[in-house]
Amino acid sequence: MASITIRNLDDATKQSLRERAARNGRSMEEEVRHLLRETSAPAAVDEPTWPEPGGGDAALAGKQILLIITGGIAAYKSLDLIRRLRERGASVRPVMTRGAMEFITPLAAGALAADRVFTDLFSREDEQDVGHIRLARGADLVLVAPATADFIAKMAQGHADDLASTIVLASDRPILIAPAMNPVMWNAPALQRNLRQVREDDVQVVGPMRGEMAESGEAGLGRMAEPLDIVAAATHMLDDRPRPLTGKTAIVTSGPTHEPIDPVRYIANRSSGKQGHAIAAELAALGASVTLVSGPVTIPDPHGVSTVRVESAREMLDAVEQLLPADIAVMVAAVADWRAAGESGEKIKKKPGKAPPPLKLAENPDILKTVGHYGKRPSLVVGFAAETQNLIDNARAKLERKGADFIVANDVSPETGVMGGDRNRVRIVSAKGVEEWPEMDKQSVAARLAQEIAARFQTAMA
Ligand code: C5P
């Protein structure tokens, strides 16, 4: 019987075999065996079902997302994106371009998606299995992340010379792209022209963000949006849940405040803004028109929300007062209770041999209390109580003193990891009593809180 040695195949065949084997997670020998079996006994053509969705009860539950990964360094973040989408209940079917496979492997994408990865327009297997038209039409959303400058150009021109671009052209589904590229490319007139074109063609765009580039020493606008921001944008597009807060306005404060001591020093706290930003996004998802007043944070502005950035407590109060009257106020910011009494115009100098300068403090305005007692008070005022001791007693006292309808109390002792972390365990303290919620991620706390606000708001209005 004749035997074939892979080593003796020509280079092009070897390369294509290597790519197929990598895609399918097989050794080259196994791939050859598979091919031979396949040609001698043709496989039945069944339309593969979408992979099992991950758990989750949010807006993405049961949604099918075709994730096109194109060739940029940001492709590594797409692996996390798959995980985040599935966590929220979506099924993810990855499609990778040739360029993407230079950065991440189909094996990794497929393992995270729990599905096979589609790569080839001319693959007999891919076309028999699903076909680019069915791939293009079977999804609730086509998500391109990262979307390179080249892929955006192809989209703008309607090219269809590989599986990914063909799917986009053949798709009648909503499309969301997350551009990622060098800032100079992002600012190039040709790219901006193509971007205008794809926007005009009804494609939604999330990001890019400002920040460090993979190339050392380069920074600017061009980093791909973080996976959770892409998830938020996708959620926004796919969310077909009822929007009970439509027509209502909401103000949310979030993050820390920075209280200047002199031009270079300030008093601050460890708040990340994650919880407040997530609440703003969830209220917007329920239809409210939300303005987020954010202290200095490093996380991006949430999707679907208008964001006002401030530094100090006094600036935060000003911004909030400008936004009143409103229907709902949720004060999540960790506002500094005190500021330096008298900010120095010059950097305070260390004097050798002299005692450190005294730091005199003055009390900051209480924004929640101001809003809770405002003439045209919002119909629903919600405060937070971050405590390290006597959580419930302190929250009850705050309810009364600050004029809030309810207080979300959380223990921020260092061992809880709540400050700056991703998870939270809260209790809802109101005149009705105390309701304990299980520990969940801050996104889920935000989703449940927004539902609670919508319910209480409707009850209050009835
Ligand atoms: O008094 P305490 O800082 O614990 O109160 C927390 C609640 O009050 C949070 O809702 C916070 O956003 C709000 N707050 C405020 N302005 C302050 C202090 C706290 O809005 N100066």
Residues whose N, C-alpha, C, O or C-beta is under 5 A from the ligand:
A	BS01	C5P	M331 V332 A333 A334 V335 A336 N364 P365 D366 I367 L368 V382 G383 F384 A385 A386
